[in-house]
Amino acid sequence: MDTAKRKILIIGAGLAGSECAHYLASSGHQIFLVESKQIKPTPAQKLKSCAELVCTNSLKSLRPDSAHGILKNEMEALGSLILTAAKLFAVPAGDALAVDREKFSQYIHNALESHPNITLIAREAFNPLELMQEYDCQHVVIATGPLTSPGLEEWIVANLSSDDFYFYDAIAPVVEAESLNMEKLFFMDRYGQFGQGDYLNVPMNKDEYEQFISELIKAEKVPCKDFEQEKFFEACLPIDVMAQRGRDTARFSCMKPVGLEPEGGKRAYAVVQLRKENLLGSAFNLVGFQTRLTYKEQLRVFKMIPGFENANFLHLGSVHRNSFLNSKKLLNFDLASKQFPQLSFAGQIVGVEGYTESASIGLYLGYQLNRKLQGLEVRPFPRESAIGALINYIMTWEKASPSSINFGLMPSVELSREELKSKKGRKKVKQEKVATRAVQIFSNFMSLENQC
């Protein structure tokens, strides 16, 4: 086995790039981490530090029997820097893991900058192979995520991908807590105790909801470019797109009132939920309110929400174009380019959607690349694991379409006659069995790795 340490160039210091860099540097390799945001940020980027959370501050569920909980368990087993930072700077969010974005990002930036095997470089990348040679590296990783710079995107399209290379995503607005009329709002986690919890809720009656939806439909939106079609993530639709799909769509999605009823009280027709944006609770983001509305229209329409009459929006929502590869066509299972073996991709750009999904792909690539650089064979992750299921999805799906982790990506389980009759419900029992199997199989997988 070749145990020589290598020089690796990583382009992009988002979640995947940060995880990949930290994993490989901790394995003894010398990392050159190139990030352009300090000198040329995209419209969606606000911070100068690494691993910025752009769309929301939530890393989804912590419940061990949820798909996101399974994924976090595997990331921790791989030494995730992202989860370490998230737990240090978590803000209350029920059973979800939400963070103070600035403190979270700065911690990761400091950890990377102070690592003896990592060199942070502020520059824009255009030709990854030429840049790899410039820094005398043996391998290059593109982890620029969905916000790939135009210059690098042009190189990818010209040299690798002539297919559709984009989807649209949107960002939810953030409001100042002190500007809200708290007499019209209440604290409560879904199915929790009224008046307590991490989420702030805004109940709406039928007339308020219907008028709000009507204005969302009529409001002016930011248009796509003439040569592009509107392609949105189904799991993260803008609130105005929901309104256009049907007047009740939002009420059965991000505005559903189920589980948010006062004790002995009547359920609201719809509910807007707000989640803390920072530890102080001085700012809240509107859960599920990603939007294409122009800034002027956001101020007009969102101030129709009860209690928002004098709302001060610290950040308004926006739409941005996300870039993705057709991984099945262009990459091997270790995420190396079929055309350029010394080039790999990590993170959302390979076709996953979500913060932890992106970070986990960075860890997966770090794991596989570390083996490859030591002369070892690629070691596929089991399909029953969350990371293995994500890799299997992007490498086998007929038509490229970004996906977050969910139980539908993982092999199903059989239920006994007794389990089918369980009071918990068939779905709940099935998820618990899938979670238990995933944890056991991944634990065995890692144990065998440690014996190598």
Stockholm file with secondary structure:
# STOCKHOLM 1.0

chainA/1-452         MDTAKRKILIIGAGLAGSECAHYLASSGHQIFLVESKQIKPTPAQKLKSCAELVCTNSLKSLRPDSAHGILKNEMEALGSLILTAAKLFAVPAGDALAVDREKFSQYIHNALESHPNITLIAREAFNPLELMQEYDCQHVVIATGPLTSPGLEEWIVANLSSDDFYFYDAIAPVVEAESLNMEKLFFMDRYGQFGQGDYLNVPMNKDEYEQFISELIKAEKVPCKDFEQEKFFEACLPIDVMAQRGRDTARFSCMKPVGLEPEGGKRAYAVVQLRKENLLGSAFNLVGFQTRLTYKEQLRVFKMIPGFENANFLHLGSVHRNSFLNSKKLLNFDLASKQFPQLSFAGQIVGVEGYTESASIGLYLGYQLNRKLQGLEVRPFPRESAIGALINYIMTWEKASPSSINFGLMPSVELSREELKSKKGRKKVKQEKVATRAVQIFSNFMSLENQC
#=GR chainA/1-452 SS CCCCCCEEEEECCSHHHHHHHHHHHHTTCEEEEEECTTTSCCTTCCCSSSSCCCSCSEEEECCTTSHHHHHHHHHHHTTCHHHHHHHHTEECCTTEEEECHHHHHHHHHHHHHTCTTEEEEECCCSCHHHHHHHTTCSEEEECCGGGCCHHHHHHHHHHTCCSCCCEEEEECCEEEGGGSCGGGCEECCTTSCTTCSSCEEEEECHHHHHHHHHHHHHSCBCCCCTTCCCCBCGGGCCHHHHHHHCTTTGGGTTTCCTTCCCTTCCCCSEEEEEEESSTTCCEEEETTCCCCBCHHHHHHHHTTSTTCTTCCEEECCEEEEECCCCHHHHBCTTSBBSSCTTEEECGGGGSBCSHHHHHHHHHHHHHHHHHHHTTCCCCCCCTTSHHHHHHHHHHHCSSCCCBCCCGGGSCCCCCCHHHHTCTTCHHHHHHHHHHHHHHHHHHHHHHHHHHC
#=GC SS_cons         CCCCCCEEEEECCSHHHHHHHHHHHHTTCEEEEEECTTTSCCTTCCCSSSSCCCSCSEEEECCTTSHHHHHHHHHHHTTCHHHHHHHHTEECCTTEEEECHHHHHHHHHHHHHTCTTEEEEECCCSCHHHHHHHTTCSEEEECCGGGCCHHHHHHHHHHTCCSCCCEEEEECCEEEGGGSCGGGCEECCTTSCTTCSSCEEEEECHHHHHHHHHHHHHSCBCCCCTTCCCCBCGGGCCHHHHHHHCTTTGGGTTTCCTTCCCTTCCCCSEEEEEEESSTTCCEEEETTCCCCBCHHHHHHHHTTSTTCTTCCEEECCEEEEECCCCHHHHBCTTSBBSSCTTEEECGGGGSBCSHHHHHHHHHHHHHHHHHHHTTCCCCCCCTTSHHHHHHHHHHHCSSCCCBCCCGGGSCCCCCCHHHHTCTTCHHHHHHHHHHHHHHHHHHHHHHHHHHC
//
